[in-house]
Amino acid sequence: MNIVVCVKQVPDTWAERTLRPEDSRLDRASVDGVINELDEYAIEEGLRLAEAHGGEVTILTMGPEKASESIRKALSMGADKAVHLVDDALEGSDALATSLALATVLQRTGFDLVILGSESTDARTGLLAAMLAERLGCPQLSLASKVEVDGGAVTIHRQADYGYDKVEATLPAVISVVEKINEPRYPSFKGIMAAKKKPVEVLSIADAGIDPAQVGLGAAATEVVSFSKRPPREAGTIVKDEGDGGVKAADFLAAQKFI
Amino acid sequence: MSEILVLAAHDGESVKKVTLELLTLARRFGEPAAVWLGSGADAARERLAEYGAAKVYVAGGDDMTDYVAAPAAEVLAALVAQASPAAVLVPSTAEGKEVAGRLAVKIGSGVLTDAVDLAPADGGAPVAEQSIFGGAIIVKSKVSKGIPIVAVRPNAVPPEAAPAAAALEPVTVELSDAAKGARITDRVTAERSERPELTEASIVVSGGRGVGNAENFALIEGLADRLGAAVGASRAATDAGWYPHQFQVGQTGKTVSPQLYLAVGISGAIQHRAGMQTSKTIMVINKDPEAPIFELADFGVVGDLFKVVPQLTEEITRRQGS
């Protein structure tokens, strides 16, 4: 089975993230990059499926040179190889353009399964998997908390408030996972050493056959009109429980007409 | 006046509140037309009329609800071609965003997600307000290409009645094979609950590390039920297995934006705040006065949740009884 896991490098969410005043874009330079957390679950699921059913796991990353750190980590977890799409012309791509670029590469590499985290912690649009599925003409198995592959069929548990839906499709398919699905492994020392020798194919948009007019900031279909720091909330009323904390809380709820 | 398509969220019988909110917002830009997939439109028509739907496009048939997201995107794409709407609004839920993503590719339009408000700019195009980076920054964005698709978070505005005709208009869309790729074969109900859906609820009561174990979540549930609220949990609580993962509020879980968010025993790391910071009113119960969650509190009680929560629940019961 040919499994491709899409991995995004994002700014660490523990750091303070901000937009650049000059172009309203995320200031990535000032913050450490890490693998988007939900993508680690996608990598783990890819590795488990390859271990159970045979096949190869390829990491696909679009992002600047620096994103190679995340690729190395994914390889040290056990993925077999990687494709790194890197080109200045991709900077500022929105979800539509990103999905176009990734779909173009996926059509070249071929795949049985594409696995992604259900959203990234930076933009958090949660759109990419659906856009990829649409572009690739594939079913999307979203919010997967369990994946089972049986021959050419794949069944997932799709998380819902009331429990889950069983959803089935035939391969090839796009799967987006939630964190309940597994516990991502830590890279072993052996894995870290082995990762250094694993092949990483670096592609420019010309190599990949992507039309420069379709990607980057110039092609973006959405734009930021303005942004501002959230004004600090007005200091609320904080009371210390002196045996009547619950009553005071009820007073507040009553004053706000919640009860 | 241009039409604004509103994808109706429903359970086959009744329409969800977010749909009424979207109809309310849609009136700022044109004439709202609800888009209903599957059965139940006849029963829901009156309510859609009350909240301003001039039309209800109905794509009936089981086909529409047996598959995930893709049928809705095909129906919306067909209606966009037919009606040339000024915008398409969908709920900013996982499913709504899945529809939006597919639709955006089909019609080559930009899409904005997680809008907490939507107002007309000069020229009338929608400008969405979004809250990013764990709620630290407020962004206003617009779609610059194609017919704007906007996914709006539940509870963005209170639904306002504005009676309209809600004329039912059947639409026939022959679904492509590609739209029938992900088939729902079974719906498995693990939690039998009368509580509102987490992302839709007007009030959410969440428990965190301070709750201590699974059994103690009964305290959180008891308070939630008194308030007609949904129950949420922090990642610390879901990771520990104290509460099911689908109720996790935060960066890797659900984002909620209720009228009232009550955080109990939750310290308020940025990863949690990312999921609840746009709540209108925030109440906190925590024994640690230094917990960062107090920075967000409109009202906070520094105290032992095992004393404060039962007293609060009892007090609400008493007041509701009188």
Interface residues (C-beta under 8 A of the other chain):
Chain A: T13 W14 E16 R17 T18 L19 S24 E37 L38 D94 A95 L96 S99 S118 T121 D122 A123 R124 T125 G126 L127 L128 A129 A130 M131 A133 E134 R135 G137 C138 P139 Q140 L141 S142 L143 S145 T155 H157 R158 Q159 A160 D161 Y162 G163 Y164 D165 K166 V167 E168 A169 T170 A173 V178 E179 K180 A220 A221 T222 E223 V224 V225 S226 F227 S228 K229 R230 P232 R233 E234 G236 T237 I238 V239 K240 D241 G243 D244 G245 G246 V247 K248 A249 A250 F252 L253 A254 Q256 F258 I259
Chain B: V68 A69 A70 A73 A94 K97 E98 V99 A100 G101 R102 A104 V105 K106 G108 S109 G110 V111 L112 T113 D114 A121 V127 S131 I132 F133 G134 G135 A136 I137 I138 V139 K140 S141 K142 V143 S144 K145 G146 A178 G181 A182 R183 I184 T185 D186 R187 V188 T189 A190 E191 S193 E197 L198 I203 L227 H245 Q246 F247 Q251 T252 G253 T255 Q259 L260 I270 Q271 A274 Q277 T281 I282 M283 I285 P289 F294 E295 L296 A297 D298 F299 G300 V301 V302 G303 D304 K307 V308 V309 P310 Q311 L312 T313 E314 E315 I316 R319 Q320
